Amino acid sequence: MQLDINDIMKILPHRYPFLMVDRIVELDHGVRCVGIKNVTINEPFFQGHFPGHPVMPGVLIIEAMAQVAGIMAYLASDEETRSKVTYFMSIDNAKFRKPVFPGDQLRIEITTTLHRRGIWGIKGKAYVGESLVTEADLKATFAAAAV
């Protein structure tokens, strides 16, 4: 299954400049998901990170992983769960192996490691070409939105 940006915006509440997924290119419901983020010099974070040497912030690569995972979990969930908001629970074992620059295309691969009692554990890996640039273990849950 593939999703374009219009499909993604129906699932995720994020919008520019915080929407970090452009396309879903592979989806095995609840098991694995692969998303694409095209990194352009027009990203607002490049103005300050870093002038003269633009590098995508690692926390935003992690956020892109979380968004791809959120899409996967949403599509694998029932209607009641889909009406809730996704919240991060933890980020572990994050490793930033290589910088990501404008013009790069991030390929974000998400694999489920845990799905129990509303908690999702995932292993995220981000690649530029064949090079692993970032990896992390994430946990999240769906919960009612705070009023």
C-alpha positions in Angstrom: 0.0 0.0 0.0 1.2 3.5 -0.8 0.0 6.8 0.5 0.6 10.3 -0.9 0.7 13.6 1.0 -3.1 14.0 0.8 -3.7 10.6 2.4 -1.0 11.3 5.1 -2.7 14.6 6.0 -6.0 12.8 6.5 -4.2 10.6 9.2 -1.7 12.9 10.9 -2.7 16.2 12.6 0.7 17.7 11.8 1.0 20.5 9.2 3.8 22.6 7.8 6.4 23.2 9.0 6.1 20.1 11.3 4.8 17.5 8.9 7.9 15.3 8.3 6.5 12.6 5.9 5.9 13.2 2.2 5.0 9.7 1.1 4.5 6.1 2.4 6.0 3.6 -0.1 5.5 0.4 1.8 3.0 -0.7 4.4 2.5 -4.1 6.1 -0.4 -3.3 8.5 0.8 -3.1 12.1 4.2 -4.8 11.2 6.3 -2.5 9.0 6.1 0.8 7.2 8.5 2.8 5.0 8.1 6.5 4.5 9.9 9.2 2.5 10.9 12.7 3.7 12.4 14.9 1.0 14.8 17.3 2.7 15.0 20.7 1.0 16.9 23.9 1.7 13.4 25.6 2.1 12.9 23.9 5.5 12.7 26.6 8.1 15.1 24.9 10.5 18.0 25.3 8.1 18.0 29.1 8.8 19.5 28.5 12.2 20.9 24.9 12.0 23.5 25.8 10.9 24.1 29.0 8.9 26.7 28.2 6.2 26.5 24.4 7.0 22.8 23.3 6.9 22.2 20.0 8.8 18.8 18.5 9.6 18.4 18.4 13.4 18.5 14.8 14.7 15.4 15.4 16.8 13.4 16.1 13.6 14.7 12.9 12.1 13.3 11.1 15.2 10.1 13.0 14.8 9.9 11.8 11.2 10.3 8.2 12.5 7.5 8.8 15.0 5.2 10.2 12.3 5.7 7.2 10.0 5.1 4.9 13.0 2.0 6.9 13.9 0.6 6.3 10.3 1.3 2.6 10.6 -0.3 2.3 14.1 -3.3 4.4 13.0 -4.1 2.3 10.0 -3.8 -0.9 12.1 -6.2 0.4 14.8 -9.9 0.3 15.3 -12.2 3.3 14.9 -12.3 4.1 18.7 -8.5 4.2 18.8 -8.3 6.3 15.7 -10.3 9.0 17.5 -7.5 9.4 20.0 -4.2 11.3 19.9 -0.8 9.6 19.7 1.6 10.4 22.5 5.3 9.6 22.7 6.3 7.5 25.7 10.0 7.0 25.2 13.0 7.3 22.9 15.8 4.9 23.6 19.1 3.9 21.9 19.1 6.8 19.5 22.2 7.0 17.3 23.0 9.6 14.8 25.5 8.1 12.4 25.7 10.6 9.6 24.4 14.2 9.0 21.4 14.8 6.7 21.7 17.7 4.3 19.4 19.6 2.0 18.8 17.6 -1.2 18.9 14.3 0.7 15.9 11.9 0.7 15.3 10.2 4.0 13.9 6.7 3.7 12.4 5.9 7.1 11.9 2.2 7.9 9.7 1.3 10.9 9.3 -2.1 12.4 6.9 -3.1 15.2 8.7 -4.6 18.2 5.8 -4.4 20.7 2.0 -4.0 20.5 0.3 -4.7 23.8 -2.4 -2.9 25.8 -2.4 0.1 23.6 1.4 0.6 23.6 3.4 0.5 20.4 7.1 -0.2 20.4 9.0 0.4 17.2 12.5 0.2 15.8 13.1 3.1 13.5 15.9 3.4 11.0 16.5 6.3 8.6 18.6 6.0 5.5 20.0 8.3 2.9 20.6 6.1 -0.1 22.1 2.9 1.4 23.7 4.7 4.4 22.1 4.3 7.8 22.0 7.9 9.2 19.8 7.5 12.3 18.3 4.7 14.4 16.2 4.6 17.6 13.7 2.6 19.6 10.4 4.5 20.2 7.3 3.8 22.3 4.0 5.6 22.0 0.3 5.2 22.9 -3.0 6.5 21.9 -4.9 8.5 24.5 -7.9 10.8 24.7 -6.9 14.4 23.8 -6.5 16.7 26.8 -9.2 19.4 27.0 
